[in-house]
Amino acid sequence: MGNIKEITISDYCVKPGSQVDLSQWQTRVKPYYESKQSYKEKLKTDIKRLKKIQRLLYAHDRYSLLIIFQAMDAAGKDGAIRHVMSGVNPQGCQVYSFKHPSETELDHDFLWRTHRALPERGQIGIFNRSYYEEVLIVRVKPEVLKAQNLPDTSLNENDFWGQRYRSIVESEAHLYRNGTRIIKFFLHLSKDEQRQRFLARIDNPNKNWKFSDADMEQRQAWDQYMAAYEACLTATSTAEAPWYIVPADDKKNARLIISQIIVDTLSSLKLCYPPTSNARRKELLAIRSLLEQDKDEGSHRKHKPTSTAN
């Protein structure tokens, strides 16, 4: 690969307890690929590795993996999910996209609707947006809280957002103790790159459906959202459930970084196929013997001459 360096995932991890200033995190880094073809080859290699590890995850049946994507509009969440997870078995992976909560969801605590979709052991779950919206968009637009019918005592807490961060961190710690590994990606997009992608959506009739007035409304509150993300990333990146800030101005590069982090995280679990006991091995050998007999008898019946009428 010439002078192309390898991806070091720690470069993108938010260290627990560190103060996040997004202006100090790059939205574009030197590519980890030399050409479009080399990008495809590297991603294909990661997809093959992920496919193999997914089979082990399912067979091992002790862990599950939850992958969370958060970002500003047009950062490439959908594309990253589609490309990076293209080789996994759909039976072992589910993607959830969380939109505006329903009336039923609003009548529960803010973690309820997402926790119903958590992956079971052996499975990969992907959240395209998540419970983190409750400390991001809701923090920028606090009027949303009115629809949640929270007790006045809760709303009047001086540390309301700190309480929510604590609920999230404690919940993720609980999941970790019970076998769920959590990877959280913030796709870090520059405001100018978002502008370019919005223009492309407007200019391409086939992409007009991806653009809405809400996108511009969110863009106009860019600084408020960056402040909300900084507070969130600072408060909720832990050793058990780290945040990764992925430079997202280059979609190809972002996908390679994301795939590497997922593969490395799963590889660290030391997954294996369940061992077979001696007793079970004897049972299987006996069944094998019966199957071999079936083969011989079937072959005999197949070649046995049939009588013909005179």
VMD Tcl script that draws the C-alpha trace (Angstrom):
set ca {
  {0.00 0.00 0.00}
  {2.99 2.34 -0.37}
  {2.98 5.16 2.16}
  {-0.59 4.52 3.27}
  {-0.51 3.99 7.04}
  {-2.63 1.53 8.94}
  {-5.68 2.64 10.90}
  {-5.08 3.07 14.63}
  {-8.51 3.08 16.23}
  {-7.28 4.73 19.43}
  {-6.70 7.90 17.37}
  {-10.48 8.30 17.13}
  {-11.53 7.17 20.60}
  {-12.74 9.70 23.14}
  {-10.78 8.95 26.28}
  {-13.01 8.61 29.36}
  {-12.95 11.76 31.45}
  {-11.53 13.94 28.68}
  {-13.12 17.25 27.69}
  {-14.24 17.17 24.05}
  {-13.71 20.25 21.89}
  {-14.91 19.32 18.40}
  {-12.97 22.17 16.83}
  {-9.84 20.20 17.76}
  {-11.04 17.02 16.03}
  {-10.49 16.80 12.29}
  {-13.37 16.22 9.89}
  {-10.95 14.99 7.21}
  {-7.72 13.03 7.56}
  {-5.19 11.61 5.12}
  {-6.86 8.76 3.20}
  {-6.21 5.17 4.22}
  {-6.48 4.16 0.56}
  {-4.55 5.04 -2.60}
  {-7.34 4.83 -5.13}
  {-11.00 3.93 -5.49}
  {-9.96 0.36 -6.30}
  {-7.71 0.06 -3.24}
  {-10.56 1.42 -1.10}
  {-12.86 -1.30 -2.44}
  {-10.26 -3.99 -1.78}
  {-9.64 -2.85 1.80}
  {-13.33 -2.60 2.58}
  {-13.93 -6.02 0.98}
  {-11.25 -7.51 3.23}
  {-12.86 -6.02 6.34}
  {-16.31 -7.21 5.24}
  {-14.98 -10.77 4.87}
  {-13.42 -10.61 8.33}
  {-16.63 -9.23 9.81}
  {-18.67 -11.98 8.13}
  {-16.43 -14.65 9.67}
  {-16.51 -13.06 13.13}
  {-20.28 -12.69 12.98}
  {-20.64 -16.47 12.58}
  {-18.45 -16.92 15.66}
  {-20.48 -14.34 17.60}
  {-23.67 -16.26 16.81}
  {-22.21 -19.67 17.64}
  {-20.42 -18.48 20.80}
  {-23.73 -17.04 22.06}
  {-22.25 -15.16 25.02}
  {-22.06 -11.63 23.67}
  {-24.09 -9.23 21.59}
  {-22.91 -6.09 19.81}
  {-24.72 -2.76 19.77}
  {-23.48 -0.17 17.26}
  {-24.78 3.39 17.60}
  {-24.54 6.04 14.90}
  {-25.09 9.71 15.67}
  {-24.36 12.67 13.41}
  {-25.65 15.81 11.81}
  {-27.75 15.37 8.66}
  {-25.90 14.21 5.52}
  {-22.92 12.88 7.50}
  {-23.21 9.45 5.87}
  {-24.80 7.23 8.52}
  {-26.99 5.32 6.07}
  {-24.16 4.79 3.60}
  {-21.77 3.61 6.30}
  {-24.29 1.05 7.56}
  {-25.10 -0.12 4.03}
  {-21.48 -0.54 2.91}
  {-19.76 -1.78 6.07}
  {-22.48 -4.27 7.00}
  {-23.11 -5.49 3.44}
  {-21.55 -8.91 4.04}
  {-23.16 -9.90 7.32}
  {-25.95 -12.45 7.57}
  {-29.26 -10.53 7.85}
  {-30.52 -13.17 10.29}
  {-27.89 -12.06 12.78}
  {-28.14 -8.30 12.34}
  {-30.96 -5.78 12.76}
  {-30.97 -2.06 12.00}
  {-33.30 0.34 13.78}
  {-33.86 3.94 12.75}
  {-35.48 5.98 15.51}
  {-37.70 8.83 14.35}
  {-40.09 11.05 16.32}
  {-41.42 9.05 19.30}
  {-45.01 7.84 19.31}
  {-47.56 8.69 22.02}
  {-46.97 5.30 23.63}
  {-43.21 5.84 23.63}
  {-43.61 9.30 25.14}
  {-45.54 7.75 28.04}
  {-42.43 5.77 29.05}
  {-38.99 6.81 30.22}
  {-36.64 8.06 27.50}
  {-34.66 4.79 27.32}
  {-37.68 2.52 26.93}
  {-38.28 2.56 23.18}
  {-34.64 1.91 22.27}
  {-34.07 -0.74 24.93}
  {-36.91 -2.78 23.46}
  {-34.75 -3.12 20.34}
  {-31.51 -4.20 22.03}
  {-29.76 -7.17 20.37}
  {-29.93 -10.57 21.99}
  {-26.82 -12.66 22.57}
  {-25.19 -13.72 19.34}
  {-26.71 -10.80 17.44}
  {-25.58 -7.42 16.11}
  {-27.92 -4.47 16.61}
  {-27.46 -1.14 14.84}
  {-29.13 2.07 16.01}
  {-29.34 4.78 13.35}
  {-29.84 7.55 15.90}
  {-30.67 6.38 19.39}
  {-31.48 7.35 22.96}
  {-28.74 9.95 22.57}
  {-31.24 12.10 20.70}
  {-32.67 12.76 24.17}
  {-29.57 14.72 25.15}
  {-28.91 16.19 21.70}
  {-31.95 17.38 19.75}
  {-34.00 17.62 22.94}
  {-31.29 19.77 24.53}
  {-31.23 22.11 21.52}
  {-35.04 22.15 21.40}
  {-36.12 21.86 25.06}
  {-39.76 22.48 24.13}
  {-39.81 18.82 23.09}
  {-39.70 17.92 26.79}
  {-43.25 19.23 27.23}
  {-44.58 16.27 25.26}
  {-42.88 13.83 27.63}
  {-45.12 14.70 30.60}
  {-42.26 14.54 33.06}
  {-42.85 15.39 36.73}
  {-42.22 19.03 37.57}
  {-39.68 17.97 40.17}
  {-37.64 16.27 37.44}
  {-37.81 19.20 35.05}
  {-36.78 21.64 37.76}
  {-33.63 19.73 38.66}
  {-30.57 21.99 38.36}
  {-28.63 19.13 36.83}
  {-31.36 17.76 34.54}
  {-28.99 16.89 31.66}
  {-26.43 15.48 34.06}
  {-29.14 13.16 35.39}
  {-29.84 11.96 31.85}
  {-26.15 11.37 31.15}
  {-25.94 9.35 34.35}
  {-28.97 7.23 33.36}
  {-27.31 6.49 30.01}
  {-23.91 5.64 31.48}
  {-25.42 3.39 34.16}
  {-27.61 1.66 31.58}
  {-24.65 1.00 29.28}
  {-22.61 -0.31 32.21}
  {-25.45 -2.71 33.01}
  {-25.55 -3.91 29.40}
  {-21.78 -4.41 29.38}
  {-21.90 -6.53 32.54}
  {-24.47 -8.73 30.85}
  {-22.53 -9.33 27.64}
  {-23.50 -6.47 25.34}
  {-20.54 -4.66 23.81}
  {-21.31 -1.12 22.67}
  {-19.57 0.93 19.96}
  {-20.69 4.53 19.51}
  {-19.83 6.49 16.38}
  {-20.14 10.23 15.98}
  {-19.61 11.03 12.30}
  {-17.85 14.38 12.45}
  {-18.90 16.40 9.40}
  {-17.80 19.95 8.60}
  {-20.45 22.57 8.01}
  {-19.08 23.30 4.53}
  {-19.15 19.63 3.52}
  {-22.74 19.41 4.72}
  {-23.57 22.40 2.50}
  {-22.03 20.64 -0.51}
  {-24.01 17.46 0.17}
  {-27.25 19.40 0.61}
  {-26.65 21.11 -2.75}
  {-26.04 17.70 -4.37}
  {-29.34 16.43 -2.97}
  {-31.17 19.42 -4.39}
  {-29.48 19.22 -7.80}
  {-30.13 15.49 -8.22}
  {-33.90 14.79 -8.66}
  {-33.35 11.23 -7.46}
  {-32.09 12.57 -4.15}
  {-34.66 15.32 -3.58}
  {-36.57 13.02 -1.24}
  {-33.59 12.99 1.14}
  {-33.80 16.73 1.76}
  {-36.33 18.39 4.05}
  {-36.97 21.76 5.69}
  {-35.97 20.16 8.99}
  {-32.47 19.69 7.59}
  {-32.08 23.45 7.16}
  {-33.61 24.10 10.56}
  {-31.01 21.87 12.16}
  {-28.22 23.48 10.13}
  {-29.22 26.93 11.36}
  {-28.68 25.69 14.92}
  {-25.26 24.22 14.07}
  {-23.38 25.84 16.96}
  {-25.99 24.72 19.50}
  {-25.78 21.16 18.20}
  {-21.97 21.16 18.36}
  {-22.17 22.32 21.98}
  {-24.71 19.56 22.77}
  {-22.49 16.93 21.12}
  {-19.42 18.14 22.99}
  {-21.23 17.88 26.33}
  {-22.63 14.46 25.44}
  {-19.35 12.96 24.20}
  {-17.55 14.31 27.27}
  {-20.08 12.89 29.73}
  {-20.80 9.49 28.19}
  {-17.60 8.07 26.70}
  {-16.52 5.26 29.02}
  {-14.08 2.36 28.90}
  {-17.04 -0.02 28.57}
  {-18.90 2.02 25.92}
  {-16.51 4.40 24.16}
  {-17.35 7.10 21.65}
  {-15.39 7.24 18.41}
  {-15.24 10.56 16.56}
  {-14.94 9.59 12.90}
  {-13.83 12.20 10.32}
  {-16.77 12.14 7.90}
  {-15.92 14.59 5.12}
  {-14.46 11.65 3.15}
  {-17.12 8.93 3.11}
  {-14.76 6.19 1.93}
  {-12.25 6.92 4.66}
  {-15.01 7.03 7.29}
  {-16.24 3.58 6.24}
  {-12.75 2.09 6.49}
  {-12.29 3.53 9.98}
  {-15.71 2.28 11.10}
  {-15.16 -1.22 9.72}
  {-11.76 -1.46 11.40}
  {-13.19 -0.44 14.77}
  {-16.01 -3.00 14.52}
  {-13.69 -5.82 13.48}
  {-11.13 -4.98 16.18}
  {-13.82 -4.80 18.87}
  {-15.28 -8.18 17.97}
  {-11.82 -9.75 17.59}
  {-10.95 -8.70 21.14}
  {-13.71 -10.94 22.51}
  {-11.76 -14.11 21.65}
  {-14.86 -15.82 20.29}
  {-14.83 -19.52 19.50}
  {-17.14 -22.29 18.41}
  {-18.62 -24.24 21.35}
  {-16.47 -27.31 22.19}
  {-17.96 -30.77 21.72}
  {-17.87 -33.16 24.69}
  {-16.60 -36.74 24.34}
  {-20.11 -38.07 24.98}
  {-21.61 -35.85 22.31}
  {-18.84 -36.82 19.89}
  {-19.73 -40.48 20.34}
  {-23.38 -39.67 19.61}
  {-22.42 -37.82 16.45}
  {-20.22 -40.66 15.25}
  {-23.10 -43.09 15.79}
  {-25.41 -40.82 13.79}
  {-22.75 -40.61 11.09}
  {-22.63 -44.36 10.86}
  {-26.41 -44.46 10.37}
  {-26.19 -41.84 7.64}
  {-23.49 -43.85 5.87}
  {-25.76 -46.90 5.99}
  {-28.58 -44.85 4.50}
  {-26.27 -43.89 1.67}
  {-25.33 -47.51 0.95}
  {-28.94 -48.70 1.07}
  {-30.09 -45.84 -1.10}
  {-27.41 -46.64 -3.66}
  {-28.46 -50.29 -3.66}
  {-32.11 -49.41 -4.27}
  {-31.15 -47.00 -7.03}
  {-29.21 -49.62 -9.00}
  {-31.42 -52.63 -8.31}
  {-32.75 -53.92 -11.67}
  {-36.49 -53.75 -12.11}
  {-38.49 -56.61 -13.55}
  {-40.37 -56.15 -16.82}
  {-43.60 -57.78 -17.87}
  {-43.40 -60.49 -20.54}
}
mol new
graphics top color blue
foreach p $ca { graphics top sphere $p radius 0.5 }
foreach p [lrange $ca 0 end-1] q [lrange $ca 1 end] { graphics top cylinder $p $q radius 0.2 }
display resetview
